[in-house]
Amino acid sequence: MRIALDAMGGDYAPGNTVAGAVMALKEYPQVTRLFLTGDETAIKAELSKLGCSDPRLEIVHTTQVVDMSDAAVEAVRRKKDSSVSRAVDLVKNGEADAIVSAGHTGAAVAATTIKLRTLEGIERPGIASYLPTEKNVCVLIDAGANVDAKPIHLLQYAIMGSVLSKQVLGYPNPEIGLMSIGGEDVKGSEFTKDVFKLLKASSLNFRGNIEGHDVFEHPVEVILCDGFTGNVVLKTAEATASAVFRWLKHELEKTKLRMFGAWIARNAFRAIRRRTNYESYGGSPLLGVDGICIIAHGSSSPLAVKNAIRVATEFIEQQVNPRIVEAVKDYNEKNALPPNAD
């Protein structure tokens, strides 16, 4: 497996990205080549600090970096020698099997969509993020790639999310829920109502509308929403989890008795922390592009980068993209779309 890592992408690059790459090479022997795209001098300095000279590493020098203030499409057009663009080029040219980036999400989405195009039968790509619940790990799609979605896009997200949940997470018949403001069929915007009709008429395992509290109280395996809503839900959930741990720590430190109780229950706290920690999940796959793109958190630690590379290897092993194409073709053969599906 050949992975292209955007070494300059992320809040703490190239330090954390290079350290994560080194960790991945030690743990994943199936990675036969790991390209590091970015400033060669800076990357070599980080490798020297770590004492790493793994022959599977190859540095691809670039002269530009996409800044967070750059407009996504403009960055792809103007900064052709950026670390993220060159990483995508490696996949486009068949030199790498997947790209991993913790940098500018919009630029990663734009670069992969423009250069690799979408899979057959898919109109718009969507970011699929993992959300841990009490009963399962669900897939939320879209988490930010397509804020101006059409109903047909969410139908395609449902198909892609089901394939991901089945092939990577192991759920045999993933249940799908549409994020809305009420469980009843008539609740929601005109957009969600149109999506509901498409999903209800499909052969997919569609539960119906779900509300915000259902995400964790009555979870499904696949949560559907447009990129604007999905990004708000995801970041709110991440912030809430962090806040709860801070509140808990503050309260436990108030008395020695509480601190002693916390020490006794420390393994339970650590287990919950691991379960809710984004680092464990690594990165979010961009589903629908004709290639594998894993988008990691901007503040990714070396552990998170390592796990994002792991996610890329899982996508290659499980042949997720060919299975998505097969699932879309199968759906189109069995279901005639209504004339106003768009």
Secondary structure as UniProt FT lines:
FT   STRAND          2..6
FT   TURN            7..8
FT   TURN            11..14
FT   HELIX           15..27
FT   TURN            29..30
FT   STRAND          33..38
FT   HELIX           40..50
FT   TURN            55..56
FT   STRAND          57..61
FT   TURN            68..69
FT   HELIX           72..78
FT   TURN            80..81
FT   HELIX           83..92
FT   TURN            93..94
FT   STRAND          98..101
FT   HELIX           105..116
FT   TURN            120..121
FT   STRAND          126..132
FT   STRAND          137..141
FT   HELIX           151..164
FT   HELIX           165..169
FT   STRAND          176..179
FT   TURN            185..186
FT   HELIX           190..201
FT   STRAND          206..210
FT   TURN            212..213
FT   HELIX           214..217
FT   STRAND          222..224
FT   HELIX           227..252
FT   TURN            253..254
FT   HELIX           256..264
FT   HELIX           266..276
FT   HELIX           278..281
FT   STRAND          283..287
FT   STRAND          292..296
FT   TURN            298..299
FT   HELIX           302..318
FT   HELIX           320..334
FT   TURN            339..340
//
